[in-house]
Amino acid sequence: MDELEQFKQTFFEECDELLQQLEEVAVTLVPGPNDPEGLDAMFRAVHSIKAGASAFKFERLVHYSHEFENVMDRVRSGELVLAENDPAILVHAGDILQDLVRAAQSGEEAPAGLEDEVLNQLKSMAGSVASDGDESTADTGSGAGDFKISFTPHRSMYESANEPQLLFRALASLGELKTDVDQSKIPELTSMDPVGSYLTWHFELCGAESEDVIREVFEFVEDDCDLEIERIGGAAEVESEEASAAIQSVTASMASGNDAASSFTQQTTSIRVDLDRIDRLVDMVGELVIAQSMALESMHELVDIQHVHQLQALEDLTMRTRQLQEGVMAVRMQPLKAVFSRFPRVVRDLASKLGKSVRLELEGEGTEVDKTIIEELSDPLTHMIRNCMDHGIETPEERAEAGKPEEAQVRLSAEHRNGRILIRVSDDGRGLNLDKVLQKAIDNGVVTEDAELSKEEIEALIFMPGFSTADAISDVSGRGVGMDVVRRNIQKLGGRVTVESQFGKGSTFTLALPLTLAVLDGMLVETAAERYVVPLSTIMETVCPDPKDMRATPDGGTVMKIRGEVIRLIDVCGSLGCSRHGQPEPLRKLVMIVETEFGRRIGLIVDELLGQQQVVIKSLEANFKAIPGVAGTAILGDGRVRLILDVDGLAAMAPTPISNEGFEALEDDSATADETSDEDDTDQSAEQGGMSA
Amino acid sequence: MSKRVLAVDDSKTMRDMVSFTLKREGFEVIEADDGVAGVEASANGLFDLVISDVNMPRMDGLTMVSKLRENPKFRSTPILILTTEADQTKKAAGKAAGATGWIVKPFDPDQLIDVVRRVCR
C-alpha cells in the first residue's frame, strides 16, 4: 500500500496547484459573462480534482466536486450566465472544495454538513437552467431504444491496431445484441489480399441508451469504416447527415494534421524536482566556484608568457563557472506570482469587512526570486497589505470628502534592480501624518522631545517596536506589533524596508531584497591582519571620523557623534577576542556604520576596506559551534576561511546607547590626546574625510 | 499472465494516474518519461498496450508512435495517445501517426478503463 500513499502524495500536491489556479480565477469572476479561458481553467481544476479523488475513492470529495463541475461546465459553455450573487457562491464553493481536499489529505472526516449549504446553492444555480439542460439532452441523446447498425471496416482500421471483436464486446455491453456477418464479398482464395478487409457486420441492438453511446464505441474508427446506425422506428436520416458532416470535418482536419504535429514540440514542459536535490546542487556549485577562484588566484602568480594558454583556459573556466552558478541559482527561482496571487482574495475579503472600496493592481508578478525568499515573503506582505487597507485607506465617505474617487487603489508591484528585487506596496490613501507619528514616538519614549528629525527619519519611526498611530485597535491589523515585525522579517532575509509618504495623498512601502539567500553580498574588511566579511545589506556608510567627534565612555567603550546622532563604536578585533599580536595600529581608523535588525546603528572599527565580494555562506554552528558576533563563514578565493560578522550579535555586546547630553558630558578626547598619548582607540591624528560604501 | 502496458508521459502525476488505475485492474505497467525513453523501453520485450502523451521533451508522442509502428513487434499493438482537450486536429494527427485511439485529459479512472477495454483484449 506504500505505492498508493505515494500516488496520493502526488495527487494532493497537484490539488494545491489546482486549488490555487481555481481561486485565482474565482476571485476575478463578475456577474454576467467572464473570460472563457479562466472559466475553462476553473472547470479543468475541479474536474482534475474529481478525477483524482475518484481514483482514491474519496467519495465525499467526488460527490461534491461532481456538482461543482456540473455548474462550471454550464458556466463555461455559456449555458449559465452568472447572476449577482453567483461569483461569491463560486468563491465559497472553492473554499469548501479546499476544505474537503484537506480533510481527505489528513484522513479525518470533514465536519458533517460542511458542504451542504454550498451544494444546495450550486444545485439551484444548475437548476435555474434546468429547462435548457433538458432540451439539450433531447437534442443530442435521441433517447433509449432499438438500433440497427451496419459496420464495414476498411483495411486502415486494422493498420491502427483496432480490433473489431473488442468493439463488438463493447456494443454487447450496451444492450441486447444480435449479430449477423455478411461474407459475400470474400473473394476466391487465389485473388484474396491477405491484409484486405472483406466483411460487413449487421447488428440489432435492443435497449441501448442513445445513439451517442453507440457512436462512442466506434469513436476511434469512424473514418476507417462504413458505419450506419438507424433507429428502428424512424428518425434516423438527420443523425446520419450529422455524422457524415462530422466525418468530413475530421478528414479536413487530418489534412492539416502535420501542422498541428509540428507545433506540439514548441510547447514548454516542466518537471518536479525535490528541493533537497537542488540545494545539494547549489551547494556543490558553490564549492566549485571556490575551487575555481582558488585555482585562479594560485595561477596568477605564474603570469608569464609560458603560461598564457593555461591562463586563458582558466579565464574561460571562470566564465563558465559563473554561468553555471547563475544557471543553478535560476532553478531555485520562482515567479512572485506564487505570493502575489493570494492578495486579490485578501483585499477583496478585507474590503468587504472594513466597508471600504478598494481596487488592487498587481504588476511584475513574473519577477523571479529565490524560492526560500518567496516562502518568507508571504507573512510580511500580507501584514503590509492589511496595514495599508486598515490604516492607509479611508472609508468611501472620507474619500469623497477629500475629493478622491470612492474606490481606493492599492498597487503591489515588483521589479529587478541592481541585482536586488524591489517590491512596492503603494496606496492612494491618507498617507502618514508626520506630526501624529512624531508625537506618538515622543509619548512612547522612542525619541526625545527636542530631537530634530528629518521627514525620512520620522517616517522610519513607524518601524519601531510597539509603534502604532491607529486610534483604535482593530482585529484586521496591528496592535502596534506590526511594522517592526515586518522589518525584522525582511532584514532576516538580508533586505530592507522603507516608506515614503505624502500626507493626504498616500504611502509607498518599498522592500529591497536579495535575489537569493545562498550567496551573500559582502564587504571584505581587514583589522589586525585578519579579514572578515560584513553583509553589505547592513552597511549604511563608512566614514573616517574626526577624533573631535569621538569620546571614550566611563564603561571603557567609545562613542562617536555623526550628524547629531551618537553611536556606539565597536572594535571588531577586540570584540572577537583577538589581539593585535604586535601588528601596528593603522594610521587612521575607519568606522563602518551598520544598522541592526532593530534599526539601531553602531559603528564597527576596522583597519581597511578590501572590496565587495559575493560569498557562499557556510554555517559555523553546523561545522564547529556558534560564536557570538559571527553569523557564519565563507571560503574566499585564497582558500582561507573567513568569518562573516553578525551585526546584531556585535551590537548586543555594546552597552546601551548614549544620549546627546550624555555625549557632551564626556571629556573631549582630542583635547587631551596631544598631552597624554594614551592607548585609546581614538588617539590618532586622522585625516578628515568620509567615504560611503 | 498479466498484460504489460508501456506508459509514456513526462508528467509524473499523469504516469502515476495511468499506472495506478491500470495496476488496480491487474495490468503490469512500465513507465517512460519521454518519447526517446519510450522507444528505448519498447526494445525490451513485448507490450499489450502503449499509452503515450503527445507533448514531451526530446521526442514527442506522435513521432514515437510512428517509430513504434515501424517496428513489426508493434504493428498490431494498440497505442493510445493522451490529448489535452477534445481537439479534432490532434486526434486526427494521432491517427495519422498510427495511434489506435485517444484519451482526452483529464480523465476519470473509469473512462480510462473504458477506453482501454475498447482497444485491448
Interface residues (C-beta under 8 A of the other chain):
Chain A: E3 L4 Q6 F7 T10 F11 E13 E14 R44 H47 S48 K50 A51 G52 S54 A55 Y158 E159 S160 A161 N162 E163 Q165 L166 L167 R169 A170 V217 E219 F220 D223 S249 V250 S253 M254 S256 G257 N258 A260 A261 F264 T265 Q267 T269 I271 R272
Chain B: D10 K12 T13 D16 M17 F20 T21 V54 N55 M56 P57 D60 G61 L62 R75 S76 T77 P78 I79 Q88 T89 K90 K91 A92 A93 K95 A96 A97 G98 A99 T100 G101 W102 P106 F107 D108 P109 D110 R117 R118 V119 C120 R121
